[in-house]
């Protein structure tokens, strides 16, 4: 279950239960759902954009110059009705960051998030997430296909 990932320590560019950033937590959540080989969003952006700086990556992503990773299908733009969301859906938010921040829908109407400030992953209720999101402008929701290959 995705909720088993509560308490994973925050580690920039981490991709394991011993430490993960927001992208690493998305990958771990997909593994919890049995989806192996899911594309690492950050590595994909670096490869596709041909850039290593946040500004160039953000420009390419937000202008649609960088296509979504294989297996990542847009579900829609924010806000989506709660009933349309499924465990494992990836919510792109916090537009004040260059590439945005990602969180994962968990079971039971919870959202799995992580932050450097808190230091570990934790659950936020859908209602609280939406209230916070008004200030951070979520932009898109993604669904990752079963068996999306790297």
LOLO-598383 format. One record per residue: y, x, z of N, C-alpha, C, CB in turn; residue in one letter. Coordinates in steps of 0.02 Angstrom, whole numbers. Glycine has a CB too. Layout:
<pts>
pt npy: Y; npx: X; npz: Z; capy: Y; capx: X; capz: Z; cpy: Y; cpx: X; cpz: Z; cbpy: Y; cbpx: X; cbpz: Z; rest: a
...
</pts>
This chain:
<pts>
pt npy: -59; npx: 42; npz: 0; capy: 0; capx: 0; capz: 0; cpy: 63; cpx: 44; cpz: 0; cbpy: 0; cbpx: -48; cbpz: 61; rest: x
pt npy: 113; npx: 20; npz: -33; capy: 176; capx: 57; capz: -36; cpy: 205; cpx: 65; cpz: 34; cbpy: 227; cbpx: 20; cbpz: -82; rest: x
pt npy: 195; npx: 16; npz: 77; capy: 222; capx: 20; capz: 145; cpy: 190; cpx: 78; cpz: 185; cbpy: 211; cbpx: -45; cbpz: 182; rest: x
pt npy: 134; npx: 105; npz: 161; capy: 103; capx: 163; capz: 194; cpy: 146; cpx: 226; cpz: 186; cbpy: 34; cbpx: 176; cbpz: 166; rest: x
pt npy: 198; npx: 222; npz: 145; capy: 241; capx: 280; capz: 132; cpy: 301; cpx: 283; cpz: 179; cbpy: 265; cbpx: 279; cbpz: 61; rest: x
pt npy: 304; npx: 239; npz: 228; capy: 359; capx: 241; capz: 277; cpy: 353; cpx: 307; cpz: 315; cbpy: 356; cbpx: 180; cbpz: 326; rest: x
pt npy: 409; npx: 341; npz: 322; capy: 411; capx: 402; capz: 362; cpy: 399; cpx: 466; cpz: 323; cbpy: 361; cbpx: 398; cbpz: 415; rest: x
pt npy: 392; npx: 463; npz: 257; capy: 386; capx: 524; capz: 217; cpy: 452; cpx: 562; cpz: 224; cbpy: 370; cbpx: 509; cbpz: 141; rest: x
pt npy: 451; npx: 625; npz: 247; capy: 513; capx: 663; capz: 256; cpy: 551; cpx: 671; cpz: 190; cbpy: 498; cbpx: 731; cbpz: 286; rest: x
pt npy: 618; npx: 670; npz: 195; capy: 659; capx: 681; capz: 136; cpy: 658; cpx: 756; cpz: 120; cbpy: 732; cbpx: 656; cbpz: 146; rest: x
pt npy: 643; npx: 771; npz: 57; capy: 647; capx: 840; capz: 33; cpy: 670; cpx: 838; cpz: -40; cbpy: 577; cbpx: 877; cbpz: 39; rest: x
pt npy: 727; npx: 869; npz: -54; capy: 755; capx: 870; capz: -121; cpy: 703; cpx: 898; cpz: -170; cbpy: 820; cbpx: 910; cbpz: -124; rest: x
pt npy: 690; npx: 862; npz: -223; capy: 641; capx: 878; capz: -275; cpy: 568; cpx: 880; cpz: -249; cbpy: 658; cbpx: 945; cbpz: -305; rest: x
pt npy: 556; npx: 853; npz: -189; capy: 489; capx: 849; capz: -162; cpy: 450; cpx: 794; cpz: -197; cbpy: 490; cbpx: 835; cbpz: -87; rest: x
pt npy: 385; npx: 805; npz: -204; capy: 342; capx: 757; capz: -240; cpy: 278; cpx: 742; cpz: -203; cbpy: 326; cbpx: 783; cbpz: -310; rest: x
pt npy: 276; npx: 756; npz: -137; capy: 215; capx: 745; capz: -98; cpy: 231; cpx: 706; cpz: -34; cbpy: 182; cbpx: 813; cbpz: -80; rest: x
pt npy: 179; npx: 685; npz: 0; capy: 188; capx: 651; capz: 64; cpy: 218; cpx: 696; cpz: 118; cbpy: 121; cbpx: 623; cbpz: 89; rest: x
pt npy: 215; npx: 761; npz: 106; capy: 245; capx: 808; capz: 154; cpy: 321; cpx: 811; cpz: 146; cbpy: 214; cbpx: 878; cbpz: 146; rest: x
pt npy: 346; npx: 785; npz: 90; capy: 418; capx: 783; capz: 77; cpy: 432; cpx: 759; cpz: 7; cbpy: 448; cbpx: 852; cbpz: 87; rest: x
pt npy: 478; npx: 710; npz: 1; capy: 495; capx: 682; capz: -64; cpy: 567; cpx: 659; cpz: -66; cbpy: 448; cbpx: 624; cbpz: -82; rest: x
pt npy: 598; npx: 665; npz: -125; capy: 663; capx: 635; capz: -135; cpy: 651; cpx: 565; cpz: -165; cbpy: 708; cbpx: 679; cbpz: -182; rest: x
pt npy: 703; npx: 533; npz: -191; capy: 695; capx: 464; capz: -215; cpy: 647; cpx: 460; cpz: -274; cbpy: 762; cbpx: 435; cbpz: -234; rest: x
pt npy: 650; npx: 508; npz: -320; capy: 604; capx: 508; capz: -377; cpy: 533; cpx: 523; cpz: -354; cbpy: 627; cbpx: 560; cbpz: -430; rest: x
pt npy: 525; npx: 570; npz: -309; capy: 459; capx: 585; capz: -282; cpy: 429; cpx: 525; cpz: -247; cbpy: 463; cbpx: 643; cbpz: -233; rest: x
pt npy: 470; npx: 487; npz: -211; capy: 445; capx: 427; capz: -177; cpy: 423; cpx: 374; cpz: -228; cbpy: 499; cbpx: 398; cbpz: -131; rest: x
pt npy: 459; npx: 368; npz: -284; capy: 437; capx: 322; capz: -337; cpy: 368; cpx: 342; cpz: -363; cbpy: 489; cbpx: 321; cbpz: -395; rest: x
pt npy: 359; npx: 407; npz: -374; capy: 294; capx: 432; capz: -399; cpy: 239; cpx: 418; cpz: -349; cbpy: 298; cbpx: 507; cbpz: -414; rest: x
pt npy: 252; npx: 430; npz: -285; capy: 202; capx: 416; capz: -233; cpy: 186; cpx: 341; cpz: -229; cbpy: 227; cbpx: 441; cbpz: -165; rest: x
pt npy: 237; npx: 299; npz: -236; capy: 225; capx: 227; capz: -234; cpy: 181; cpx: 205; cpz: -292; cbpy: 293; cbpx: 189; cbpz: -235; rest: x
pt npy: 193; npx: 233; npz: -350; capy: 152; capx: 215; capz: -408; cpy: 80; cpx: 237; cpz: -398; cbpy: 180; cbpx: 247; cbpz: -473; rest: x
pt npy: 70; npx: 295; npz: -366; capy: 2; capx: 318; capz: -350; cpy: -32; cpx: 270; cpz: -302; cbpy: 4; cbpx: 390; cbpz: -320; rest: x
pt npy: 6; npx: 243; npz: -254; capy: -21; capx: 195; capz: -207; cpy: -47; cpx: 133; cpz: -243; cbpy: 32; cbpx: 175; cbpz: -155; rest: x
pt npy: -16; npx: 118; npz: -301; capy: -36; capx: 60; capz: -341; cpy: -91; cpx: 78; cpz: -391; cbpy: 24; cbpx: 31; cbpz: -377; rest: x
pt npy: -114; npx: 141; npz: -389; capy: -167; capx: 162; capz: -435; cpy: -143; cpx: 184; cpz: -503; cbpy: -215; cbpx: 107; cbpz: -444; rest: x
pt npy: -80; npx: 196; npz: -509; capy: -51; capx: 218; capz: -573; cpy: -43; cpx: 294; cpz: -572; cbpy: 17; cbpx: 183; cbpz: -587; rest: x
pt npy: -90; npx: 328; npz: -601; capy: -87; capx: 401; capz: -603; cpy: -52; cpx: 423; cpz: -667; cbpy: -159; cbpx: 431; cbpz: -599; rest: x
pt npy: -24; npx: 483; npz: -666; capy: 6; capx: 511; capz: -725; cpy: 74; cpx: 481; cpz: -744; cbpy: -39; cbpx: 504; cbpz: -782; rest: x
pt npy: 108; npx: 450; npz: -696; capy: 173; capx: 421; capz: -709; cpy: 223; cpx: 477; cpz: -721; cbpy: 196; cbpx: 375; cbpz: -650; rest: x
pt npy: 266; npx: 467; npz: -770; capy: 316; capx: 518; capz: -788; cpy: 365; cpx: 529; cpz: -732; cbpy: 352; cbpx: 497; cbpz: -853; rest: x
pt npy: 377; npx: 593; npz: -715; capy: 428; capx: 613; capz: -666; cpy: 496; cpx: 602; cpz: -700; cbpy: 418; cbpx: 688; cbpz: -643; rest: x
pt npy: 534; npx: 555; npz: -674; capy: 598; capx: 536; capz: -705; cpy: 646; cpx: 595; cpz: -711; cbpy: 630; cbpx: 481; cbpz: -664; rest: x
pt npy: 653; npx: 635; npz: -660; capy: 699; capx: 691; capz: -661; cpy: 678; cpx: 743; cpz: -714; cbpy: 704; cbpx: 724; cbpz: -592; rest: x
pt npy: 615; npx: 762; npz: -715; capy: 591; capx: 810; capz: -764; cpy: 600; cpx: 783; cpz: -835; cbpy: 517; cbpx: 827; cbpz: -751; rest: x
pt npy: 587; npx: 718; npz: -843; capy: 595; capx: 686; capz: -908; cpy: 668; cpx: 690; cpz: -932; cbpy: 572; cbpx: 613; cbpz: -905; rest: x
pt npy: 714; npx: 675; npz: -887; capy: 785; capx: 678; capz: -905; cpy: 805; cpx: 748; cpz: -926; cbpy: 828; cbpx: 655; cbpz: -846; rest: x
pt npy: 783; npx: 797; npz: -889; capy: 800; capx: 866; capz: -906; cpy: 775; cpx: 884; cpz: -976; cbpy: 770; cbpx: 915; cbpz: -855; rest: x
pt npy: 714; npx: 863; npz: -990; capy: 684; capx: 878; capz: -1055; cpy: 720; cpx: 840; cpz: -1112; cbpy: 610; cbpx: 859; cbpz: -1055; rest: x
pt npy: 731; npx: 776; npz: -1102; capy: 761; capx: 734; capz: -1155; cpy: 834; cpx: 749; cpz: -1167; cbpy: 752; cbpx: 662; cbpz: -1138; rest: x
pt npy: 871; npx: 760; npz: -1114; capy: 943; capx: 769; capz: -1121; cpy: 960; cpx: 840; cpz: -1144; cbpy: 978; cbpx: 754; cbpz: -1056; rest: x
pt npy: 913; npx: 886; npz: -1136; capy: 926; capx: 955; capz: -1154; cpy: 982; cpx: 984; cpz: -1112; cbpy: 944; cbpx: 959; cbpz: -1227; rest: x
pt npy: 988; npx: 959; npz: -1051; capy: 1042; capx: 982; capz: -1007; cpy: 1014; cpx: 990; cpz: -937; cbpy: 1102; cbpx: 933; cbpz: -1008; rest: x
pt npy: 1047; npx: 1032; npz: -898; capy: 1025; capx: 1041; capz: -830; cpy: 1079; cpx: 1022; cpz: -780; cbpy: 1005; cbpx: 1113; cbpz: -819; rest: x
pt npy: 1134; npx: 993; npz: -804; capy: 1186; capx: 973; capz: -756; cpy: 1190; cpx: 897; cpz: -753; cbpy: 1254; cbpx: 1004; cbpz: -775; rest: x
pt npy: 1209; npx: 873; npz: -694; capy: 1212; capx: 802; capz: -681; cpy: 1257; cpx: 765; cpz: -730; cbpy: 1235; cbpx: 789; cbpz: -611; rest: x
pt npy: 1315; npx: 793; npz: -745; capy: 1363; capx: 758; capz: -787; cpy: 1335; cpx: 744; cpz: -857; cbpy: 1427; cbpx: 798; cbpz: -793; rest: x
pt npy: 1304; npx: 795; npz: -887; capy: 1276; capx: 786; capz: -954; cpy: 1218; cpx: 736; cpz: -953; cbpy: 1252; cbpx: 853; cbpz: -983; rest: x
pt npy: 1176; npx: 740; npz: -901; capy: 1121; capx: 693; capz: -895; cpy: 1146; cpx: 622; cpz: -887; cbpy: 1076; cbpx: 713; cbpz: -837; rest: x
pt npy: 1196; npx: 613; npz: -844; capy: 1222; capx: 546; capz: -831; cpy: 1252; cpx: 517; cpz: -894; cbpy: 1275; cbpx: 548; cbpz: -776; rest: x
pt npy: 1289; npx: 557; npz: -931; capy: 1320; capx: 534; capz: -992; cpy: 1266; cpx: 511; cpz: -1042; cbpy: 1363; cbpx: 589; cbpz: -1024; rest: x
pt npy: 1215; npx: 551; npz: -1052; capy: 1161; capx: 533; capz: -1097; cpy: 1125; cpx: 470; cpz: -1076; cbpy: 1113; cbpx: 589; cbpz: -1103; rest: x
pt npy: 1112; npx: 464; npz: -1012; capy: 1075; capx: 406; capz: -986; cpy: 1117; cpx: 342; cpz: -991; cbpy: 1055; cbpx: 417; cbpz: -913; rest: x
pt npy: 1178; npx: 344; npz: -967; capy: 1220; capx: 284; capz: -965; cpy: 1243; cpx: 262; cpz: -1034; cbpy: 1279; cbpx: 295; cbpz: -921; rest: x
pt npy: 1247; npx: 308; npz: -1082; capy: 1266; capx: 290; capz: -1150; cpy: 1206; cpx: 271; cpz: -1193; cbpy: 1305; cbpx: 347; cbpz: -1182; rest: x
pt npy: 1147; npx: 272; npz: -1164; capy: 1087; capx: 253; capz: -1201; cpy: 1062; cpx: 306; cpz: -1248; cbpy: 1100; cbpx: 191; cbpz: -1239; rest: x
pt npy: 1085; npx: 368; npz: -1240; capy: 1064; capx: 423; capz: -1283; cpy: 996; cpx: 450; cpz: -1262; cbpy: 1115; cbpx: 478; cbpz: -1283; rest: x
pt npy: 977; npx: 437; npz: -1200; capy: 913; capx: 460; capz: -1175; cpy: 869; cpx: 398; cpz: -1169; cbpy: 920; cbpx: 498; cbpz: -1106; rest: x
pt npy: 814; npx: 394; npz: -1208; capy: 771; capx: 335; capz: -1203; cpy: 733; cpx: 335; cpz: -1137; cbpy: 721; cbpx: 333; cbpz: -1262; rest: x
pt npy: 709; npx: 276; npz: -1115; capy: 671; capx: 275; capz: -1053; cpy: 606; cpx: 314; cpz: -1060; cbpy: 657; cbpx: 202; cbpz: -1032; rest: x
pt npy: 580; npx: 339; npz: -1005; capy: 516; capx: 375; capz: -1007; cpy: 460; cpx: 330; cpz: -1032; cbpy: 499; cbpx: 403; cbpz: -937; rest: x
pt npy: 407; npx: 361; npz: -1059; capy: 349; capx: 321; capz: -1080; cpy: 321; cpx: 281; cpz: -1020; cbpy: 294; cbpx: 368; cbpz: -1109; rest: x
pt npy: 307; npx: 218; npz: -1033; capy: 280; capx: 176; capz: -981; cpy: 332; cpx: 142; cpz: -937; cbpy: 235; cbpx: 215; cbpz: -938; rest: x
pt npy: 396; npx: 161; npz: -944; capy: 449; capx: 130; capz: -905; cpy: 481; cpx: 75; cpz: -947; cbpy: 503; cbpx: 184; cbpz: -882; rest: x
pt npy: 473; npx: 13; npz: -927; capy: 500; capx: -43; capz: -964; cpy: 555; cpx: -76; cpz: -924; cbpy: 444; cbpx: -94; cbpz: -981; rest: x
pt npy: 613; npx: -88; npz: -956; capy: 667; capx: -122; capz: -919; cpy: 647; cpx: -194; cpz: -905; cbpy: 733; cbpx: -119; cbpz: -957; rest: x
pt npy: 655; npx: -215; npz: -843; capy: 641; capx: -284; capz: -824; cpy: 705; cpx: -324; cpz: -832; cbpy: 614; cbpx: -288; cbpz: -751; rest: x
pt npy: 761; npx: -291; npz: -820; capy: 826; capx: -324; capz: -827; cpy: 880; cpx: -288; cpz: -789; cbpy: 822; cbpx: -396; cbpz: -804; rest: x
pt npy: 940; npx: -314; npz: -797; capy: 997; capx: -286; capz: -762; cpy: 1005; cpx: -322; cpz: -696; cbpy: 1061; cbpx: -291; cbpz: -804; rest: x
pt npy: 1038; npx: -289; npz: -650; capy: 1052; capx: -316; capz: -585; cpy: 1103; cpx: -371; cpz: -592; cbpy: 1076; cbpx: -261; cbpz: -536; rest: x
pt npy: 1100; npx: -424; npz: -554; capy: 1047; capx: -439; capz: -506; cpy: 991; cpx: -480; cpz: -538; cbpy: 1076; cbpx: -476; cbpz: -446; rest: x
pt npy: 932; npx: -465; npz: -519; capy: 874; capx: -504; capz: -541; cpy: 854; cpx: -551; cpz: -485; cbpy: 815; cbpx: -458; cbpz: -562; rest: x
pt npy: 831; npx: -610; npz: -501; capy: 806; capx: -654; capz: -448; cpy: 746; cpx: -621; cpz: -413; cbpy: 785; cbpx: -723; cbpz: -477; rest: x
pt npy: 743; npx: -627; npz: -349; capy: 690; capx: -596; capz: -309; cpy: 621; cpx: -614; cpz: -336; cbpy: 696; cbpx: -618; cbpz: -237; rest: x
pt npy: 612; npx: -676; npz: -359; capy: 546; capx: -698; capz: -381; cpy: 521; cpx: -659; cpz: -442; cbpy: 547; cbpx: -771; cbpz: -397; rest: x
pt npy: 566; npx: -626; npz: -478; capy: 546; capx: -588; capz: -537; cpy: 523; cpx: -517; cpz: -520; cbpy: 603; cbpx: -584; cbpz: -586; rest: x
pt npy: 535; npx: -495; npz: -459; capy: 518; capx: -427; capz: -440; cpy: 447; cpx: -422; cpz: -414; cbpy: 567; cbpx: -401; cbpz: -387; rest: x
pt npy: 415; npx: -365; npz: -427; capy: 347; capx: -353; capz: -406; cpy: 343; cpx: -287; cpz: -368; cbpy: 299; cbpx: -352; cbpz: -468; rest: x
pt npy: 294; npx: -279; npz: -323; capy: 284; capx: -214; capz: -291; cpy: 276; cpx: -160; cpz: -345; cbpy: 222; cbpx: -216; cbpz: -244; rest: x
pt npy: 313; npx: -107; npz: -335; capy: 311; capx: -51; capz: -383; cpy: 370; cpx: -50; cpz: -430; cbpy: 248; cbpx: -54; cbpz: -422; rest: x
pt npy: 407; npx: -107; npz: -436; capy: 466; capx: -106; capz: -479; cpy: 516; cpx: -56; cpz: -451; cbpy: 498; cbpx: -177; cbpz: -484; rest: x
pt npy: 549; npx: -21; npz: -496; capy: 596; capx: 31; capz: -478; cpy: 666; cpx: 5; cpz: -488; cbpy: 584; cbpx: 96; cbpz: -520; rest: x
pt npy: 706; npx: 8; npz: -434; capy: 775; capx: -16; capz: -437; cpy: 821; cpx: 44; cpz: -442; cbpy: 792; cbpx: -61; cbpz: -374; rest: x
pt npy: 857; npx: 48; npz: -496; capy: 906; capx: 102; capz: -506; cpy: 972; cpx: 77; cpz: -476; cbpy: 915; cbpx: 121; cbpz: -583; rest: x
pt npy: 1000; npx: 116; npz: -432; capy: 1062; capx: 93; capz: -399; cpy: 1104; cpx: 152; cpz: -378; cbpy: 1045; cbpx: 51; cbpz: -337; rest: x
pt npy: 1159; npx: 137; npz: -345; capy: 1208; capx: 186; capz: -321; cpy: 1241; cpx: 223; cpz: -379; cbpy: 1173; cbpx: 236; cbpz: -274; rest: x
pt npy: 1277; npx: 185; npz: -419; capy: 1308; capx: 211; capz: -479; cpy: 1360; cpx: 265; cpz: -465; cbpy: 1340; cbpx: 156; cbpz: -518; rest: x
pt npy: 1381; npx: 274; npz: -402; capy: 1429; capx: 327; capz: -389; cpy: 1396; cpx: 396; cpz: -395; cbpy: 1459; cbpx: 319; cbpz: -319; rest: x
pt npy: 1330; npx: 397; npz: -396; capy: 1294; capx: 459; capz: -410; cpy: 1288; cpx: 465; cpz: -485; cbpy: 1225; cbpx: 461; cbpz: -375; rest: x
pt npy: 1284; npx: 525; npz: -511; capy: 1284; capx: 535; capz: -583; cpy: 1226; cpx: 499; cpz: -617; cbpy: 1280; cbpx: 608; cbpz: -598; rest: x
pt npy: 1165; npx: 510; npz: -595; capy: 1107; capx: 479; capz: -628; cpy: 1084; cpx: 417; cpz: -592; cbpy: 1051; cbpx: 528; cbpz: -633; rest: x
pt npy: 1114; npx: 402; npz: -538; capy: 1094; capx: 346; capz: -495; cpy: 1039; cpx: 367; cpz: -447; cbpy: 1071; cbpx: 286; cbpz: -538; rest: x
pt npy: 1022; npx: 321; npz: -406; capy: 972; capx: 331; capz: -354; cpy: 919; cpx: 279; cpz: -368; cbpy: 1003; cbpx: 324; cbpz: -280; rest: x
pt npy: 857; npx: 292; npz: -351; capy: 804; capx: 243; capz: -363; cpy: 768; cpx: 227; cpz: -298; cbpy: 755; cbpx: 270; cbpz: -415; rest: x
pt npy: 748; npx: 164; npz: -293; capy: 708; capx: 139; capz: -238; cpy: 653; cpx: 97; cpz: -267; cbpy: 751; cbpx: 98; cbpz: -186; rest: x
pt npy: 603; npx: 81; npz: -226; capy: 544; capx: 46; capz: -251; cpy: 532; cpx: -19; cpz: -213; cbpy: 482; cbpx: 90; cbpz: -246; rest: x
pt npy: 519; npx: -73; npz: -249; capy: 499; capx: -135; capz: -217; cpy: 431; cpx: -124; cpz: -184; cbpy: 497; cbpx: -194; cbpz: -268; rest: x
pt npy: 426; npx: -145; npz: -122; capy: 363; capx: -140; capz: -85; cpy: 335; cpx: -210; cpz: -76; cbpy: 374; cbpx: -105; cbpz: -15; rest: x
pt npy: 280; npx: -214; npz: -41; capy: 249; capx: -279; capz: -28; cpy: 291; cpx: -319; cpz: 22; cbpy: 178; cbpx: -269; cbpz: -1; rest: x
pt npy: 285; npx: -385; npz: 18; capy: 315; capx: -429; capz: 68; cpy: 390; cpx: -435; cpz: 66; cbpy: 295; cbpx: -406; cbpz: 134; rest: x
pt npy: 421; npx: -419; npz: 9; capy: 494; capx: -426; capz: 4; cpy: 533; cpx: -369; cpz: 34; cbpy: 514; cbpx: -489; cbpz: 37; rest: x
pt npy: 502; npx: -312; npz: 43; capy: 536; capx: -253; capz: 69; cpy: 551; cpx: -204; cpz: 13; cbpy: 493; cbpx: -220; cbpz: 123; rest: x
pt npy: 600; npx: -163; npz: 23; capy: 618; capx: -110; capz: -25; cpy: 608; cpx: -43; cpz: 11; cbpy: 692; cbpx: -118; cbpz: -52; rest: x
pt npy: 571; npx: 2; npz: -20; capy: 560; capx: 69; capz: 7; cpy: 615; cpx: 114; cpz: -18; cbpy: 490; cbpx: 97; cbpz: -13; rest: x
pt npy: 653; npx: 143; npz: 29; capy: 709; capx: 186; capz: 12; cpy: 702; cpx: 253; cpz: 49; cbpy: 776; cbpx: 152; cbpz: 30; rest: x
pt npy: 740; npx: 301; npz: 27; capy: 744; capx: 365; capz: 63; cpy: 814; cpx: 391; cpz: 57; cbpy: 693; cbpx: 416; cbpz: 35; rest: x
pt npy: 833; npx: 433; npz: 103; capy: 899; capx: 464; capz: 99; cpy: 899; cpx: 528; cpz: 139; cbpy: 954; cbpx: 416; cbpz: 126; rest: x
pt npy: 940; npx: 573; npz: 117; capy: 948; capx: 637; capz: 152; cpy: 977; cpx: 624; cpz: 222; cbpy: 994; cbpx: 685; cbpz: 112; rest: x
pt npy: 1022; npx: 576; npz: 227; capy: 1056; capx: 562; capz: 291; cpy: 1006; cpx: 538; cpz: 344; cbpy: 1111; cbpx: 510; cbpz: 281; rest: x
pt npy: 959; npx: 494; npz: 324; capy: 910; capx: 469; capz: 372; cpy: 855; cpx: 521; cpz: 382; cbpy: 879; cbpx: 402; cbpz: 346; rest: x
pt npy: 838; npx: 557; npz: 329; capy: 789; capx: 611; capz: 335; cpy: 717; cpx: 592; cpz: 320; cbpy: 792; cbpx: 638; cbpz: 403; rest: x
pt npy: 705; npx: 527; npz: 305; capy: 637; capx: 505; capz: 290; cpy: 641; cpx: 437; cpz: 255; cbpy: 593; cbpx: 500; cbpz: 356; rest: x
pt npy: 584; npx: 416; npz: 227; capy: 582; capx: 351; capz: 193; cpy: 576; cpx: 295; cpz: 245; cbpy: 523; cbpx: 348; cbpz: 144; rest: x
pt npy: 602; npx: 237; npz: 227; capy: 600; capx: 180; capz: 272; cpy: 605; cpx: 116; cpz: 232; cbpy: 658; cbpx: 184; cbpz: 324; rest: x
pt npy: 591; npx: 60; npz: 263; capy: 595; capx: -5; capz: 230; cpy: 660; cpx: -40; cpz: 246; cbpy: 535; cbpx: -49; cbpz: 250; rest: x
pt npy: 686; npx: -75; npz: 196; capy: 745; capx: -117; capz: 205; cpy: 726; cpx: -186; cpz: 178; cbpy: 808; cbpx: -87; cbpz: 167; rest: x
pt npy: 745; npx: -238; npz: 213; capy: 730; capx: -305; capz: 188; cpy: 768; cpx: -317; cpz: 124; cbpy: 748; cbpx: -360; cbpz: 241; rest: x
pt npy: 742; npx: -362; npz: 83; capy: 775; capx: -378; capz: 19; cpy: 847; cpx: -400; cpz: 31; cbpy: 735; cbpx: -432; cbpz: -19; rest: x
pt npy: 857; npx: -442; npz: 82; capy: 925; capx: -466; capz: 97; cpy: 972; cpx: -410; cpz: 115; cbpy: 922; cbpx: -517; cbpz: 153; rest: x
pt npy: 949; npx: -365; npz: 157; capy: 992; capx: -308; capz: 177; cpy: 1005; cpx: -263; cpz: 117; cbpy: 959; cbpx: -268; cbpz: 234; rest: x
pt npy: 953; npx: -251; npz: 76; capy: 962; capx: -209; capz: 17; cpy: 1015; cpx: -239; cpz: -29; cbpy: 895; cbpx: -201; cbpz: -20; rest: x
pt npy: 1012; npx: -304; npz: -41; capy: 1061; capx: -337; capz: -84; cpy: 1131; cpx: -332; cpz: -56; cbpy: 1042; cbpx: -411; cbpz: -94; rest: x
pt npy: 1137; npx: -340; npz: 10; capy: 1203; capx: -334; capz: 42; cpy: 1231; cpx: -264; cpz: 33; cbpy: 1200; cbpx: -353; cbpz: 116; rest: x
pt npy: 1189; npx: -214; npz: 43; capy: 1210; capx: -145; capz: 34; cpy: 1226; cpx: -131; cpz: -40; cbpy: 1156; cbpx: -96; cbpz: 59; rest: x
pt npy: 1186; npx: -161; npz: -83; capy: 1191; capx: -147; capz: -155; cpy: 1257; cpx: -170; cpz: -184; cbpy: 1135; cbpx: -181; cbpz: -191; rest: x
pt npy: 1288; npx: -220; npz: -155; capy: 1353; capx: -242; capz: -181; cpy: 1403; cpx: -186; cpz: -181; cbpy: 1380; cbpx: -301; cbpz: -140; rest: x
pt npy: 1397; npx: -141; npz: -133; capy: 1444; capx: -85; capz: -129; cpy: 1423; cpx: -26; cpz: -173; cbpy: 1450; cbpx: -62; cbpz: -57; rest: x
pt npy: 1359; npx: -24; npz: -193; capy: 1336; capx: 34; capz: -230; cpy: 1316; cpx: 18; cpz: -302; cbpy: 1277; cbpx: 64; cbpz: -195; rest: x
pt npy: 1328; npx: -43; npz: -324; capy: 1319; capx: -63; capz: -394; cpy: 1253; cpx: -45; cpz: -425; cbpy: 1373; cbpx: -34; cbpz: -434; rest: x
pt npy: 1198; npx: -78; npz: -406; capy: 1135; capx: -67; capz: -441; cpy: 1143; cpx: -84; cpz: -515; cbpy: 1078; cbpx: -108; cbpz: -410; rest: x
pt npy: 1106; npx: -51; npz: -557; capy: 1116; capx: -63; capz: -628; cpy: 1055; cpx: -91; cpz: -664; cbpy: 1138; cbpx: -1; cbpz: -660; rest: x
pt npy: 995; npx: -63; npz: -652; capy: 937; capx: -85; capz: -689; cpy: 875; cpx: -86; cpz: -645; cbpy: 925; cbpx: -40; cbpz: -750; rest: x
pt npy: 828; npx: -127; npz: -668; capy: 762; capx: -130; capz: -635; cpy: 710; cpx: -113; cpz: -688; cbpy: 749; cbpx: -201; cbpz: -603; rest: x
pt npy: 663; npx: -70; npz: -669; capy: 611; capx: -46; capz: -714; cpy: 543; cpx: -65; cpz: -688; cbpy: 615; cbpx: 30; cbpz: -723; rest: x
pt npy: 497; npx: -78; npz: -734; capy: 427; capx: -89; capz: -716; cpy: 387; cpx: -34; cpz: -750; cbpy: 402; cbpx: -161; cbpz: -737; rest: x
pt npy: 343; npx: -3; npz: -713; capy: 303; capx: 52; capz: -740; cpy: 234; cpx: 25; cpz: -757; cbpy: 298; cbpx: 111; cbpz: -690; rest: x
pt npy: 213; npx: 38; npz: -818; capy: 148; capx: 14; capz: -842; cpy: 91; cpx: 48; cpz: -806; cbpy: 142; cbpx: 24; cbpz: -917; rest: x
pt npy: 37; npx: 11; npz: -798; capy: -24; capx: 40; capz: -772; cpy: -46; cpx: 97; cpz: -817; cbpy: -80; cbpx: -14; cbpz: -766; rest: x
pt npy: -58; npx: 155; npz: -787; capy: -83; capx: 212; capz: -825; cpy: -32; cpx: 244; cpz: -870; cbpy: -141; cbpx: 191; cbpz: -866; rest: x
pt npy: 34; npx: 236; npz: -855; capy: 85; capx: 270; capz: -895; cpy: 71; cpx: 344; cpz: -895; cbpy: 157; cbpx: 254; cbpz: -870; rest: x
pt npy: 68; npx: 374; npz: -952; capy: 48; capx: 445; capz: -956; cpy: 108; cpx: 491; cpz: -956; cbpy: 6; cbpx: 457; cbpz: -1018; rest: x
pt npy: 97; npx: 550; npz: -928; capy: 150; capx: 601; capz: -927; cpy: 156; cpx: 633; cpz: -996; cbpy: 137; cbpx: 654; cbpz: -874; rest: x
</pts>
